[in-house]
Amino acid sequence: MVCLFSRYLRLNEVGQYFITTPYEKEQVIVEDVPFKITSIWTKGEKVDAVIYLETNVGDKLTLNSNKQLRFLNNKINYGIIPYVTVRDNIEAYFSRSCALDLFDLCNYHEIDNASCFGFWSDKEFFAIESIKDDNN
């Protein structure tokens, strides 16, 4: 059922989630974000790497410049939580194991004469440097 209804999930301009069908529109309360990255795999290495992700509802995506990736500090355990846009500005957070797999791909790379910590996917470098505090 979750996979079925996830197709109809929409996010409005004020941050509220709705299940919108041709016949009804019902608000859904979401604690953080509605989806979770449950699988991560790569093809290639370093600059030629491409990272693929899958959500808990079966959405598969390639991590590239079209996917907005952000990182937040978790004030409870002081960890870093990666989030990625899945579709229509709806985000997924990475499960702990997938976040660790993502961080295992990180290394220091020379970008514009500076050493940056991050990873490559689909010929784009994703720096992990600007981490915002989580308000929770």
N, C-alpha and C positions, 0 to 999 in steps of 0.2 A: 504494500500500500504506500509506503514511504516513497519508493521510487516512482510510483505512478503520480502521486500528488506533487513531487518535487518539480515535475515539468511545468506545473501551473503556478509555481511560486514566483512572486514579483516583489520588488522593493520599490516603495514610492520615494518621492523627493525628500520626505522628512524622516526617512529611515525605518518606516514601518513595513512589515512583511504581510503579504496577502496571498491567499490561494484564490486565483482568478480563473474561473471557467466561463464558458459562454452563458451559463445560467446563474451563477452566483459569484459573490466576492466576499470572502471571509478573512478577517484579520487573524494572523497567527503570531503568537508571542514567541520570540526567539531570544534566548539568553545572551548569546554572543553573536555567532554567525551560524547559518543553518547547515552548512556542509563541513565535512572533514576529509582531508587527504589521507587515504588509507594505504596507498601503494605508490611507490616511486621507483623508477628504473631509468637507466641511461643507455645510450648508444654512443660509441665514440669516447674519446678522452680529451681532456684539457680544452683547448680552443675549439676543437671539432666535436665536443660533447653536445648531445641533445638530451634534455631531461624531460621525461614523460611522467604525468601524474594521473591518479585515478581517485575519485571521491567515493564516499560511502554509498552513493546512489548510482554509481556506475558511469558517471561523466568522466571521459578521458580527455586530457588536454596536454599540449606541448608547452613547456615553459619557454616563452619567447618575449619579444618586445611588446607584443599585444596583450600580454598578461601582466596585470599590475601586481607586483610583489611588495609586501611591506613586512616590517618586523617590529614587534612590540616587546617591551620588558614586562614580565609577569612579576608584580610586586609581592606575590605570595611566596614564590620559590626562587625569585631572581633569575629565572630562565628567560630565554628568548623564544618568542612564539612567531613563526612565520605564517603569513596569511597571503592568499593568492585569489585574484578575481577569477571566478569560474565562468560566469555568464551574466550579462545584463546587470553589472555592478554588484552581483551577489558573490560573497566571498566564502572561502573555505579556510579553516585553520589546519595546520599540519598536525597529525597525531605525533606523539612523542617519538615513536620509532622512525617515522618519516622525516621529522625535523632533524633527528640525529643523522639519518642517512644523507640529508641535504647538506648538513654541516660537515660531514665527512668528505664531501666533494670540494669544500673550500680550501683555498690556499692563497698565499700572497702572490700577486701578479703585478708586473710593471705596467702601469697605465698612465700615459701622459707624464712620464718621468717621475712618477710617484708610486710607492708600493701600496697596493690596495688589497684588502682581504675580501674574498668573494669566490664566485664560481662562474663558469661559462655554460651557456646553453643556447643553441641555435645561433651561434656566431655573435652572441651578445654577452657582455660581462655584467654580472649582477653583483654589485658591491654591497657588503654588509657593513655599513658604517653609520648611517643615520637611523638610530633606533629610538623610537618615541616611547615615553612612559605610558603604560596601560592605566586607564582611569579607574579600573575595577579594584 
